[in-house]
Amino acid sequence: MCNNKTSWERTVEFHGHSCPGLAIGFRAAELAMEALRSNRSADEEMIAIVENNSCGIDAVQALAGCSFGKGNLYFLDYGKQVYTFALRGDGCAVRVAVKYGTTYDPEFVALKERANSSNATEKEKELFKDGIRDRVQKLLTAGPEVFDIKEVYINLPERASVYQTLQCAECLEGVMEPRTRLKEGRIVCIPCAG
């Protein structure tokens, strides 16, 4: 990624395309980092807890530096556009939630359906692209009218652990020790355990 690009441009490059979902996650991370007075996490000094697995999570990774690989990104499968960020050093935490209904536009939904249909006109496709661009721009500058931002208290998860890799007795692949199972007295991975 080129260093002279904006944070948004680097995030789009990471994700692969610009879309409203990515803009939501980007703005949520940006607002949380501003509230926490924090920069991108180089290691595990900041954590993110996300409650969905949508496009916005890529923005959390790209902008905030929270990732599964570093062990400072936690996924709760609640299907909510909610993002909680916390600093390990002082325990400060901020919860950013998209307010219900603020990003829903029935006209845009109808336009999307028309633009994605097999008989869509070029005009409809172009209007849809323009609509996406407009929505993204609005989301990238959104504040309290779209996002509920509040300080919260959370129990910080433990720092990421590095576990020993064991060999599965059946498939012979390496598996993280806490994910092994015993099957007929032999160490196996979860898929081989059945």
FIVOSE-993409 format. One record per atom (N, C-alpha, C): residue in one letter; y negated, x, z. Coordinates in pm, whole numbers, plus 50000, padded with zeros to 5 digits. Example, Ala and Ser with C-alpha at 12.3 -4.5 7.8 and 13.67 -1.06 7.14 Angstrom:
2
a505695131950780a504505123050780a503305132050780s502255128550708s501065136750714s499975129050787
//
This chain:
194
m501185008350000m500005000050000m498765008750000c497835005449919c496605013049900c495665011050020n495055021950066n494215021250186n492865014650163n492385013750038n491075007850016n491134992649998k492274986750022k492414972250014k492034966050148t491624953450142t491324946250266t492624942950339s492504939150465s493674934950542s494364923250474w493574913950420w494154902350351w494904906850226e494314915750149e494984920450027e496294927650059r496304935650165r497544942450206r498584932250252t498134921750320t499054911350366t499654903950248v498834900450149v499324893750029v500324902749956e500014915549947e500924924949883e502264925449957f502224925550088f503444925650170f504274913050145h503604901650143h504284888650129h504724885949985g503914890149889g504264888049749g503354878549675h502654869849747h501704860649684h500764854949790s499654849549744s498694843149833s499034828349843c499064823149965c499354808849983c498744804150115p498584791150131p498014785850256p498814789650380g500134789750370g500954793450486g500684807550533l500544816650438l500234830550473l498864831350537a497904823750484a496554823650540a496534818350683i497374808550713i497454803150849i497904814150945g498984820950912g499474831650998g498494843051011f497824846350900f496824857050900f495684853550995r495154841550980r494014837551063r494424836051210a495624831051235a496114829951373a496204843751437a496754853351364a496874867051417a495494873151437e494614870951341e493254876351349e492524870851472l492604857651493l491944851451607l492524856451739a493834857851745a494474862751867a494074877151896m494064885451793m493704899451811m492244900851855e491374892151802e489974892151845e489884888251993a490604877852031a490574873252170a491124883852266l492134891052221l492734901452304l491994914852294r491034915452203r490314927952174r491314939052143s492224935952052s493304945152020s493344948151871n493834959851838n494064963651700n495554962051667r495904965651546r497294965051500r498184972951594s499334967451625s500274973751717s501024985051647a500844997351696a501545008751638a502995009151686d503225004651809d504575004651863d504834990951925e505004990352056e505294977552122e504194973152216e502994978952203e501934975552298e501474960952286m501654954952170m501374940652153m502664933952107i502894921852156i504034914152111i503544901052049a504354895351964a504064882151906a505294873451924i505054861251965i506104851151975i505724840351876v506564838251776v506274828551671v507254816851683e506774804951653e507594792951672e507974786451540n507954794351432n508374789551300n508834801651219n509454799051107n509884810051020n509314808150880s508014805350876s507344802750749s506584815150699c505854813450592c505104824350529c504194831550627g503624824250721g502674830150815g503234841650897i504544842050914i505144852750994i504984866150924d504994866150792d504744878750720d503354883950750a502394875050768a501034879350803a501004885450942v501764879951035v501844885551170v502374899851163q503394901851081q503954915251067q502944924851003a502344920550892a501444929350818a500144932150893l499544922050951l498244923751016l498374929051159a499254923051238a499334926551380a500304937951409g501184940951314g502144951751336g503274947851428c503554935051438c504664930351520c505834927351426s506994933051456s508134931151367s509444931151446f510474925651383f511794925651446f512294939951462g511994948451364g512464962251367g511924970051485k510674967551522k510074974451638k510424967451768g510924955351758g511294948051880g510124941451949n509024939051875n507884932451938n507524919351868l508474913851793l508324900651731l509484892151777y509164880551834y510174871651889y510064858151819f511194852751779f511244840251704f511854829351789l511104818551807l511594806451872l511644795751764d512784790451737d512974781051626d512554766951666y511234765051684y510694752151725y510064744551609g509874751051495g509264744451380g507794740851400k507104748751481k505694745951512k504834757451461q503644754351412q502704764551369q501964769651494v502704776951576v502194782251701v502534797151708y501544805051749y501664819551754y501114824251888t501924831151967t501464836552094t501504851752086f500394857852124f500284872452123f499994877052265a500574888252305a500354893552439a500304908652434l499554914352529l499464928852543l500304933152662r501134943052640r501994947852748r501184954752858g500144961852822g499374969552920g498754961253029d498134950152992d497444942253094d497984928053106g498974924553027g499604911453037g498784899952982c497654902952917c496844892352857c497634885752744a497544872552735a498244865352628a497344854352574v497454851952444v496684841652375v497644833552289r497504820352297r498324811252218r497414804752114v497794805951987v497034800151877v497924789751810a497474777251811a498254766251752a497404759051647v498034755751537v497344747751435v497254733551488k496064728151489k495874714351536k496514704651438y497204694951491y497924685251410y497004678251310g497444678251185g496744671051080g495584678251015t495154689551073t493964696251019t494194703250886t495434706250853t495704713150727t496364703950625y496504691250660y497154681750570y496114674550483d496374674650353d495494668050258d496374660250161p496444647050173p497344639250087p497044640749938e495774642649904e495424644649762e496004657749710f495944668049792f496504680949752f498024680049739v498664672849830v500124670949824v500504663849694a499754653649658a500014646349533a499784655449413l498734663449416l498464672849307l499594682949295k500094687749407k501214697249407k502434691149340e502734678749374e503884671849314e503714670549163r502514666849120r502254665548975r502344679048906a501744689248967a501714702648905a503104708848896n503974705248988n505324710948989n506344702348914s505894691248858s506824682748783s507054688448643s508124684448581s508464689748449s507484685348340n506764674448363n505794669748263n504344672348304a504124682648388a502774686148433a501944691348316t500694687348315t499774692348212t499214705948257e498674713348165e498044726148198e496864723948291k496164713148271k495004709748356k495474707648501e496574700348521e497114698048656e497554711148720k498194719648642k498634732548695k497434741048736e496404740848656e495194748548687e494474742848809l494404729648818l493784723248935l494544726849063f495864727449054f496684730949169f496404745449211k496354754649115k496034768649147k494664769749212d493694762449159d492354762349218d492394756649360g493204746149379g493354740049511g493934749649613i494924757349570i495524767349659i494464777649696r493764782649598r492724792749623r491674787449722d491244774949702d490244768949792d490784767549934r492024762849946r492634760950078r492764774350151v493204784550078v493344797850138v491994802750189q490964801550108q489634806250149q489144798850273k489374785850280k488954778150398k489724782450523l491014784750506l491834788650620l491474802550672l491104811450582l490774825150622l489494826050706t488704815550708t487494815350789t487534804350895a488664797750908a488794786551001a488704791251146g488254782251229g488134784951372g488654773151452p487904769051554p488344758351644p488564744851576e488014742851457e488264730251388e489704729151338v490384740651323v491774740751275v492724746051382f492264755851460f493134762651556f492734759751699d493734757051782d493544755951927d493884769751983i492924776152046i493094789752095i492904789552246k493914794152319k493764794352464k494534805952527e493994810752639e494694820852716e495864814252786v496984821252789v498174816052855v498804827052939y499684823053026y500444832553106y501904831453065i502474842853031i503884843052990i504594854253063n505904852853074n506724863853123n507014872653002l506514884753007l506704893752894l508174897552881p508684897252759p510064901652738p510184916752764e511374921052794e511614935352813e511334942752684r511034955452696r510854963752577r512164964152499a512064966952371a513254967452285a514234977852337s515504974552330s516564983752373s517244989652250v517725001552267v518535007852163v519955008152216y520865001952142y522235000752186y523165009752108q524275012852170q525315020652104q525935012351992t526295018851883t526985012251773t528475014751788l529235003851786l530695004851794l531285000551660q532525004051638q533185000251513q534064988051535c533884978351448c534714966351452c536144970151413a537104965751491a538514969051466a539054962251341e538374951851290e538884944851171e538184949051043c536854947651036c536144950850911c535724965450905l535824972351018l535504986551031l534024989751016e533174979451019e531734981551011e531174984151150g530004990651155g529334993051281g528684980251332v528694978551463v528094966651524v527444970651657m526264965051684m525534967551807m526404962951926e526564971452024e527464968852136e527334954852198p526114949852229p526054936652293p526464925052200r526634927852072r527044917351979r528544917851949t529264926552017t530704927251996t531414916452077r532604913452035r533464903752105r534834910052122l535594904752216l536974909152232l537894898952166k538764903752081k539744895252013k541094902152024e541974896052099e543314901652122e543224915952174g542234918252264g542084931252327g541394941752242r540914937852123r540244947452035r538774943652021i537914953652003i536484951251984i536254947251838v535604935651822v535304930751686v533864925751680c533334924651558c532004919051537c532094903751544i530964897251549i530934882651561i531624875751442p531364879751316p532064873051205p533584874751213c534044886451253c535504888551261c536114881551381a535304878651481a535804871551599a536134857151566g535544852251453g535844838551408g534964828851474
//
